[in-house]
Amino acid sequence: MTSLHHAPAHRAGLFTRAAEGIASVFGRMVANLRNRQAIANLSHLDDRTLDDMGIKRGDVQAVLRLPMTDDPSTHLSLLVGPRSGSNQPERRRF
């Protein structure tokens, strides 16, 4: 009889976890779409401007070809990261 008494609470907990999981996935999808749109806007910039940001046009095109489930901004960061600051003059410390 004890197990029947706890069953509704157990089901409510499962439902809550499932709802949280769905909300989390939905939130990631919305963020991915926003980031994809922001990166798509980069493709309208000229090559010189992209270069000033350390981004190559091919980087933008490559990350936009990723599956919709992937966050293109994460992948773009990984591509640009090793190059970032390479066009910047070295700063002197006094």
Secondary structure, 3 states (H helix, E strand, C coil): CHHHHHHHHHHHHHHHHHHHHHHHHHHHHHHHHHHHHHHHHHCCCCHHHHHHCCCCHHHHHHHHCCCCCCCHHHHHHHHHCCCCCCCCCCCCCC
